[in-house]
Structures are given as structure tokens and as C-alpha cells.
């Protein structure tokens, strides 16, 4: 490919960017340059081997799960899958109990009989129904009552988001189900698997297509020359694209502390949550649960949420949404640029939702090109 001659510039080599680049090249025969300011592909799903040969998720655990058959079919072109059903325990009142709340949780903490009807009756007796669900606090208290809300949700949410649940959209905590059975798995999706060779390997296969070039360690501001590209696909923070002209959009970031231990297994499950607000980190992840790797040592990571740093989570509340809408209005008027992905759309997407959004965006672009 002649240097400087591209149909598309894709900014970001995460799920949104890789999906868009692969579709544009393989379906439209487009010439695509993918750039990323980091030194690797796969975005936040990057999962290299650490210095001890243990596969880790550098930016925290990424557990793939979905009910979207279209997304599974698409990604299955680039990876084999290894079944994995995620389990999470929460450390409360000196015990490790399953989260989401279920029969086992209620039995250990409150002595509720291991019976679906008994669990449902207990939760109904504690619930405080509300005529209007306006916040995450409302969403949880209306389902399980204030005591369980205080035990499991309030402290964890305040650490994770830097805001009280009463200041966040209902969708934040509403994503976490409450069960009356004894299923101790975290997700209930029909498809729960991990890429057999890791996420990075899957991304490399997605981007290993005729017509795609990849430039890493390349910043958008330093590289972009609009005369070289027919169209820009931007997957980074939308406020950054517009030079924060309305002020920065708030995001939550994370600090990770990794530790390798001289033991084959550190904890019973993939993640252990710490709802106690006095504990400075939110959870501990042991990667060998997620990857299925066998190794005489094990690597764990503890996550410390913070306000500054790489943007991970758009903050879902009315004030932030209103600021985003001002940037979205600018984006709608920007010719030759498409904004897609968690940061570009300022949405709290799961991985499968990012892929679904990118596939739909590609289809819209392809139709417009015809």
C-alpha cells in the first residue's frame, strides 16, 4: 500500500476500532490505517504474559459474556473459545458470600432456608417499593431493602464511582441482578466464554487483513492529516476530539497493583469484591481463573478507583449526560468523521455492546457509501 493513501483513519485499536477496521477492509475493500497511542492493540482488553509467564489483563478483568448471536458469530471468525463462567464473592461481615445475592448469600448472612420461595419472601419483606426509580439507591432499596443495600452496594459504589448511589442513574446498580435460586455465577447470558488464545491474539487476527496498516504509539493529534484520509473513525474520548471546548467530561479511572505469589491458587474465585468503604480497593482478581492457565505461581491485581488517569468509565448521571449532549451536537455536524465506542459515545458499554455498536455503525456507513 502506498504510504499516505488511505480511505479511512481509525483512531483506537480496541473493540470499536478493530471491528470497524476489519469490516471496512474485508467487506468494502477499503484501505485503512489504524492508530493507537498505546504500544499495543486490544485496548483495555489487552492481556499479555507478565514477567513470570502468567497471562494477565493489564487494565483489569475482562469477562466476555453476551446474548447477542450476531456478535458471537462475528468474533468467532477470529478466535476459538474456552468456556468460562465467572464467579464473584463479596467480603462482608467477616465472610465471603456470593454476589449477586442469592439463596447461598441469604442463608449464610441471615439463616434463610435454601428454598426459592423462602428467599423471595425474605427479599420481599425487606424491599422498600418506590413509585419512582430515579437513582441507583432507589433501584437497589426497592428490590432488597436498605440493610442489604448498605452491606453490598453503597460502599462499593461510592469507591468505584466517587459518588453516592443516590447521585447515579438507576442503571448502574440496576445491572446487578438479585436471585432467589442457588446459582452462584455472576452472569446469566447464553454465551459465556473467553478467547482461547487471549484477547490480544483475537485482535491481531481481526487486524491481520489485506488493506489494514497499524501504527502504535501514535497520537491522533500528531498523526492526522485530513488530506490523506477520506473518513475518520474516532473511538477515543469525544471531549478530547473537540479539545474540551465545553470542559472535560468526567470519567472514572483505575490504578492497578499487581502481585505475583509463590502459590498455585490465591482465592476461590476469579474476583473477590470489597464492599467495605474502609478498604481502599474495590476487588482482587486472580487471572488464572479467567484464563485457565496452569502455572506454579499466580498473579493477582487489586483495583483502586480514582478520578484522574486513563478514562475507563463514563459517569452515568444527568449532569454528565447533559454535557455529553453538547459534544454530541458538535459531532453530528462534523463532516467525514464517525464517532463510535464507549468513550466516543460516552456510554457504559460491555464489550459485546461495543462490538454490536461498531457492527451497526459499519452497516450504516456501507449503506451511505452505496
C-alpha positions in Angstrom: 0.0 0.0 0.0 1.4 3.4 -0.9 2.1 5.5 2.2 -0.3 8.3 2.7 -3.1 6.8 0.6 -5.9 5.6 2.9 -9.7 5.6 2.7 -10.1 5.6 6.4 -8.2 6.5 9.5 -9.4 4.5 12.6 -8.3 6.1 15.9 -8.1 3.4 18.5 -7.3 -0.3 18.3 -9.8 -1.5 20.9 -13.1 -3.3 20.2 -14.8 -0.5 18.4 -11.7 0.4 16.2 -10.7 -3.1 15.4 -14.3 -4.1 14.4 -14.7 -1.1 12.2 -11.3 -1.5 10.6 -11.8 -5.2 9.9 -15.3 -4.6 8.3 -14.2 -1.7 6.2 -11.2 -3.6 4.8 -12.8 -7.1 4.4 -16.3 -6.0 3.2 -15.6 -2.8 1.3 -12.0 -3.4 0.2 -11.1 -0.1 1.9 -7.5 0.9 2.7 -7.4 1.6 6.5 -4.8 3.0 8.8 -5.4 2.1 12.5 -3.6 4.2 15.1 -3.4 3.9 18.9 -1.5 6.0 21.3 -0.6 2.9 23.4 2.1 0.4 22.3 -0.4 -2.5 21.8 -3.7 -3.5 20.2 -6.8 -4.7 22.1 -7.4 -1.5 24.1 -8.4 -2.2 27.7 -8.8 -5.9 26.9 -5.0 -6.3 26.4 -3.8 -9.5 28.1 -0.1 -10.1 27.8 2.1 -12.6 29.6 3.7 -10.9 32.6 7.4 -11.3 33.6 6.6 -14.7 35.1 4.8 -16.0 32.1 1.3 -15.6 33.6 -1.4 -14.1 31.3 -2.8 -11.0 32.9 -5.4 -8.4 32.0 -3.3 -5.2 32.2 -6.4 -3.0 32.6 -8.4 -5.1 34.9 -10.5 -8.3 34.3 -12.4 -8.5 31.0 -15.0 -11.3 31.1 -16.8 -11.9 27.8 -20.5 -12.7 28.0 -23.4 -12.0 25.7 -26.8 -12.9 24.4 -26.1 -11.4 21.0 -25.6 -14.2 18.5 -24.5 -11.7 15.8 -21.6 -10.6 18.0 -20.6 -14.2 18.8 -20.7 -15.2 15.1 -18.6 -12.2 14.2 -15.9 -12.6 16.8 -15.8 -16.4 16.3 -14.1 -15.8 12.9 -11.0 -14.6 14.8 -10.8 -16.9 17.8 -11.6 -20.3 19.3 -13.4 -20.1 22.7 -12.8 -21.5 26.1 -15.9 -21.9 28.3 -15.7 -19.8 31.4 -18.5 -18.9 33.9 -17.5 -16.1 36.2 -18.0 -16.2 39.9 -17.6 -13.3 42.4 -17.5 -13.4 46.2 -18.0 -10.3 48.4 -16.3 -9.9 51.7 -18.9 -8.9 54.2 -19.3 -9.3 57.9 -16.2 -11.5 58.0 -17.4 -13.9 55.4 -17.0 -14.4 51.7 -20.5 -14.8 50.2 -21.8 -14.9 46.6 -22.7 -11.8 44.7 -25.2 -11.4 43.1 -27.3 -12.0 46.1 -28.9 -15.5 46.1 -30.1 -18.3 48.3 -26.5 -19.0 49.5 -25.9 -15.4 50.3 -29.1 -15.1 52.3 -28.5 -18.4 54.1 -25.1 -17.5 55.3 -25.9 -14.0 56.4 -29.5 -14.3 57.7 -30.2 -18.0 58.0 -32.8 -18.0 55.3 -33.7 -21.6 54.3 -32.3 -22.8 51.0 -35.5 -22.5 49.1 -36.6 -20.2 46.3 -39.9 -19.3 48.0 -38.2 -18.5 51.3 -35.6 -16.3 49.6 -38.3 -14.5 47.6 -40.3 -13.9 50.7 -37.3 -12.6 52.7 -36.4 -10.2 49.9 -40.0 -9.0 49.6 -40.1 -8.4 53.3 -37.0 -6.2 53.2 -37.8 -4.4 49.9 -39.0 -0.7 50.1 -41.0 -0.3 46.9 -40.8 3.2 45.3 -43.3 4.9 43.0 -40.4 6.4 41.0 -36.9 4.8 40.5 -34.6 7.8 39.9 -31.2 6.6 41.2 -29.1 3.5 41.8 -30.1 3.8 45.5 -33.7 3.6 44.6 -33.2 0.7 42.3 -31.5 -1.4 45.0 -33.5 -0.4 48.0 -36.7 -1.1 46.1 -35.6 -4.6 45.4 -33.7 -5.8 48.5 -34.2 -3.1 51.2 -31.8 -0.8 53.0 -29.8 -3.3 55.0 -28.6 -5.3 52.0 -28.1 -2.1 50.1 -25.8 -0.8 52.9 -23.9 -4.2 53.1 -23.3 -4.8 49.5 -23.8 -1.7 47.3 -23.3 1.6 49.0 -19.7 1.5 50.0 -18.6 -0.4 46.8 -20.4 2.1 44.6 -19.0 5.1 46.4 -15.5 3.8 46.0 -16.0 2.8 42.3 -17.7 6.0 41.1 -16.6 8.6 43.7 -20.3 9.4 44.1 -23.1 8.1 46.3 -25.6 5.7 44.6 -28.2 8.4 45.1 -26.2 10.5 42.6 -26.0 7.9 39.9 -28.5 6.6 37.3 -30.6 3.6 38.3 -28.9 1.6 35.5 -25.5 1.5 37.4 -26.6 -0.8 40.2 -29.7 -2.0 38.3 -27.3 -4.0 36.1 -26.7 -6.4 39.1 -29.4 -9.0 39.4 -30.9 -10.5 42.6 -31.7 -14.2 42.6 -33.8 -16.5 44.6 -32.1 -19.7 43.4 -28.7 -21.1 44.3 -26.9 -20.1 41.1 -23.6 -18.6 42.2 -22.4 -17.5 38.8 -22.2 -13.7 38.2 -23.7 -13.6 34.7 -26.7 -15.4 33.2 -26.0 -14.8 29.5 -26.4 -17.6 27.0 -22.8 -17.3 25.8 -20.0 -17.2 28.4 -16.6 -17.9 27.0 -13.1 -16.4 26.8 -10.9 -16.2 23.7 -8.9 -19.4 23.9 -5.6 -17.7 22.9 -6.4 -14.5 24.8 -7.9 -11.2 23.7 -4.7 -9.8 22.1 -4.5 -12.8 19.8 -8.1 -12.3 18.7 -7.4 -8.6 18.0 -4.3 -9.4 16.0 -6.4 -11.8 13.8 -9.0 -9.1 13.3 -6.4 -6.6 12.2 -4.4 -9.0 10.1 -6.3 -8.2 6.9 -5.3 -7.0 3.4 -5.7 -3.3 3.4 -5.1 -2.6 7.1 -2.0 -0.9 8.4 -1.5 -0.5 12.2 0.7 2.3 13.8 1.1 2.0 17.6 2.4 4.7 19.9 0.8 7.2 17.5 -1.3 10.1 18.8 -4.2 11.3 16.8 -3.2 15.0 17.0 0.4 14.3 15.9 -0.5 11.9 13.0 -3.8 13.1 11.5 -3.6 14.9 8.1 -7.1 15.0 6.8 -6.0 15.2 3.2 -4.6 11.7 3.5 -7.9 10.1 4.6 -11.4 10.0 3.1 -13.0 9.4 6.5 -12.1 9.3 10.2 -13.4 6.7 12.7 -12.9 8.1 16.1 -13.2 5.8 19.2 -11.4 8.0 21.8 -13.0 10.4 24.2 -15.4 12.7 22.4 -14.5 15.7 24.5 -10.8 15.3 23.7 -11.6 15.3 20.0 -13.1 18.8 20.4 -10.3 20.0 22.7 -12.5 20.0 25.7 -14.2 23.2 24.4 -17.1 22.8 26.8 -14.9 21.4 29.6 -13.8 17.9 30.3 -16.3 15.0 30.5 -15.9 13.3 33.9 -14.6 9.7 33.8 -13.6 7.3 36.5 -10.1 5.8 36.2 -8.3 3.0 37.9 -4.9 2.3 39.5 -3.8 -1.4 39.4 -1.4 -3.1 41.8 -0.2 -6.4 40.5 1.4 -9.1 42.7 2.8 -12.5 41.8 2.7 -15.1 44.6 4.6 -18.4 45.1 1.4 -20.5 45.1 -0.8 -22.1 42.5 -4.1 -20.5 43.8 -4.8 -17.4 45.8 -8.5 -17.3 46.1 -11.5 -19.5 45.4 -13.0 -17.5 42.5 -12.0 -15.1 39.8 -12.9 -11.9 41.7 -13.4 -11.0 45.4 -15.2 -7.7 45.9 -14.6 -5.4 48.9 -17.9 -3.5 49.7 -16.5 -2.1 52.9 -15.7 1.6 52.2 -12.8 1.4 54.7 -10.9 -1.0 52.3 -9.2 1.3 49.7 -9.6 -1.1 46.8 -12.7 -2.5 45.2 -11.7 -6.0 44.2 -9.0 -8.6 43.8 -8.8 -10.6 40.6 -6.8 -13.8 40.2 -6.2 -14.2 36.5 -5.7 -18.0 36.2 -9.4 -18.5 37.0 -10.2 -16.4 33.9 -7.6 -17.8 31.5 -7.5 -21.4 32.6 -3.7 -21.2 32.5 -1.6 -23.7 34.5 1.4 -22.3 36.3 3.2 -23.0 39.6 2.8 -19.3 40.5 -0.2 -17.0 40.4 -0.7 -13.3 39.7 -3.4 -11.1 41.3 -4.4 -7.5 40.9 -6.1 -5.1 43.2 -8.1 -2.2 41.8 -8.1 1.3 43.3 -10.6 3.7 41.6 -9.6 7.3 41.2 -10.7 10.4 39.4 -7.6 11.1 37.4 -5.8 8.9 34.8 -6.8 7.0 31.7 -10.6 7.2 31.2 -12.3 3.9 31.9 -15.9 4.6 32.9 -18.2 7.4 31.7 -20.1 8.6 34.7 -23.8 7.9 34.2 -25.9 10.7 35.7 -28.0 13.5 34.3 -25.3 16.2 34.7 -22.7 14.3 32.7 -25.2 13.2 30.1 -26.2 16.9 29.5 -22.6 17.8 29.0 -22.1 14.9 26.6 -25.1 16.0 24.5 -23.4 19.3 23.9 -20.4 17.4 22.4 -22.8 15.0 20.5 -24.3 18.1 18.8 -20.9 19.1 17.6 -20.2 15.5 16.5 -23.4 15.5 14.4 -22.1 18.5 12.5 -18.6 17.1 11.9 -18.3 16.0 8.3 -16.2 13.0 7.4 -16.0 11.7 11.0 -17.8 8.9 12.7 -17.8 8.6 16.5 -18.2 5.0 17.9 -17.3 3.2 21.1 -17.6 3.6 24.9 -15.6 6.8 25.1 -16.8 8.4 21.8 -20.4 7.7 22.7 -19.9 8.3 26.4 -21.8 5.1 27.3 -21.2 2.4 29.9 -20.9 -0.4 27.3 -20.0 -4.0 27.9 -17.5 -5.5 25.4 -20.3 -7.2 23.3 -22.2 -3.9 23.2 -19.2 -2.1 21.8 -18.9 -4.7 19.1 -22.6 -4.5 18.3 -22.5 -0.8 18.1 -19.5 -0.9 15.8 -21.2 -3.5 13.5 -24.3 -1.4 13.2 -22.2 1.8 12.6 -20.3 -0.1 9.8 -23.6 -1.2 8.2 -24.8 2.4 8.2 -21.6 3.7 6.6 -21.7 0.9 4.0 -25.3 1.9 3.1 -24.4 5.5 2.8 -21.5 4.6 0.5 -23.7 2.7 -1.9 
